[in-house]
Amino acid sequence: IVLGAVSTNEAGQTDGVDNDAAADATIATNLGDLVVSTGGAIDDDNTSSGLAIEGVTSLDANAGASDILLDNPLNDFDQDADGVVAGDARDEVDARGVNVTLFDASAIALGDITATGALTVTSVGSITDTGTEVVAVTGATSLNAGSNGEFFDIALDNGVHDFTGTVNATGEDITLTDANAIVLGAVSTNEAGQTDGV
C-alpha cells in the first residue's frame, strides 16, 4: 500500500486494510487514529503533503514480514503536539515489519516497535518511548533527532527495549536503556547534552 495525503483529526480512527502491496490509497477523515494493515509493504508518496495524524498510528506490514517506509519529510505522527516547542510527542507510533523507517516533522513517540531488520527514525523534535511498550530491533538502529543544526533529546529509557544490532544516534541529550546487552555505533550529542548508556 502506498499512502498519499492522510489526515486524521480528533478522537476517531482511520482504518486501511489492504492485501495488495501495489495498491495506492489516499485517506482523509475527521477521525484521530490511523490503523494500516497490509499483505505487503507500507510506503508513502513523497510527492504528497504527508501524513498528519492526531492520534495513535498503528502499522502492520504483512504480519511483520514486509518493510515499512514512511520517510516523507512532511509526515507528522503527532500533529496536535508541537514537538519543537512543547517537547515530547503525546501520541505513539506502533509498527511491525522487517525494515522500519519513520520520518516525523516534529517529535515522535515510539510505542510497540518490532523490526526484524533495521529501524531508522528521523525527527525534527524529540524521540521518546511510551510507558512500558517495547522497541525490539534485530538489525541496526539509527536515531536522528535534529535538523539544520538544532538538536533534540532521545529518551528510550523504559528498561524493556531490546536492540540486538548496533545503535547509532544523533541528538542533544541521549538516553538508551536495553534489557540485554547494547552495542553503540556512532553516537553524537550536541549543544549542552550528554550521552547515557545503561
N, C-alpha and C positions, 0 to 999 in steps of 0.2 A: 504494500500500500504506500502511496506517495501522498503526504499531507500537504495541501496548499495553505491558504489562509484559514486558520481555525481560531475562532474567538469564542470564549465562554465567559459568562457573567453571572455573578451572584451564586445562590445556593441551589445548584442543579447539577446536571451531568450530561455530557455528550458521549455517546457510545458509538464506536465504529468497530464492527466485526466483519472481517474480510478474509476469505480463504484463498485469494488470488494475489500473489506478491506483486503482480504487474499493475494492479488496479490503481487508479488515481482517485483521490477524494478531496473535496473542499467542503468543510463543515462549518457552519456558523449557527450558533444557537444563543438563547438567552439564559443558559444554564452555567453551572460553575465548574464541574469536574470534566476531565477528558479521560475516557477509557478506550484504549485501542488494543484489539486482539486480532492477530492475523495468522494465516497459514504460510507466511513468508516474511520477508524483511519489512521493516518500517523505516521509511525515508521521508525527508521533507523536500519541498520545492524551494530552492534558494532564490528563485525569481519572485517569490510571493512576499507578502508583508509579514510572514512568520506566524508562529503560534502565540496567541495571547490568552493564557489560561489563568483564571482567578481562583480555581480550586485545586484539588489534587489531580495529578497526572498519573495514569497507570498504563504501562506499555508492556505488552507480552508478544514477542516476535516468534511465532511458530512454536509455542510452548518452550521458549528459550533456545530453540535450535537455529535461529537466524539472527542477522545483525539488526541493530537499531542505530540509525544515523540521522540525528536531528541537530544539524550544525548550521542552520540559518542564523546569521548574527542578529536578526531581529526577533528571534524567539524570546518569549518572556513567560516562564512557567509559574510566575507568582506576580501577575500583573497588578494586583491590588496592594502590593507592598513595594515601597521604594527601597530597593536594595542598596543604592548608593548612599542615601541619607539615613534611612531608618535602620540599616544594618542587615540582620538576618531575614531570610525569607520565612513566610508563615506556612505556605502550602508545599507539600512534598512532591517529589517525583519518584515513583516506583517503576522499576524496569527489569525485565528478564529477557536476556538474549545472549548471543555469542560475544561479538564486539559491540560495545555500547558507547555511543558518542553523543554528548549533550552540550549545547551552547545556550547560555542564558544571558540576555542583555541587561539583567540586573542580578540580584542574589539568587542562589538556588539552594534548596534544602533536599538532601537525598534521603529517601525512605528506604524501603527494601530494594536493594540493587543486587542482581545476580548476573555476573558477566563471566561466562566460561572462557572467553577470550580476554580482550583488553577493555579497560574502562578509560575514557577520556572525557573530562569535564572542564569546560571553559566558561567563566562567568565574568561579568562586569559588576561584581559585588561579591559578597562572602559565599563560601561553600561550607555548608554545615550539615550535620546529620539530624535525625528526628527520633526522639525518645530512645527506645531500645531496638529500633529496626536495624537490620544488618546490611552492610555493604560487603559483599563477598565477590572477590575478583581472582580468577585463576591466573590470568596473564598480567601484563604490565598495567599499572595505574598511572595516569597523567592528570594532574590537577593544576589549573592555572586560574588564579583569582586576581585579575587585573587587566588594565587596558590603558594605553597611552601614558605610561609612566605612573599611573595611580594603581595602588595595590590594596587588596582586601584580605581579611582573615580567612584561613582554612581551619575548621574545627571539626574533625571526625574523631570524636573522643568518647563515645559512649561505652567502649570496652568490649563490644561484641563483634566488631568488624574482623574480616579475615582477608588480608592482602597477601596472596601467595606469591605473586610476581613482584618485580621491582616497582617501587613507588617513587615517582618524580613529582615535585610540587614547587610552584612559584606563588608567593603571596606576601602578605605582611606578617602577622603572627600565624604560625603554622603549628597545629597540634594534631598528632596522629596517634591513635591507640589501636593496637592489634591484639586479638585474643590469643594469637600464637606469635611466632617469630615474624619480624618485618625486615625487608631488605630495602634500604634507601638508595635511590639513584641520585639524580640531580635535584637537589633541594636548595631553593633560593628564597631567603627572606629579605624584605626590602623596607626602607624607611626605618622606623623605630621598632622593628619586630624582633622576634626570637623564634628559634626552631626548637620544638619539643618533640622528642620521640619517646614513647612509653611502650 
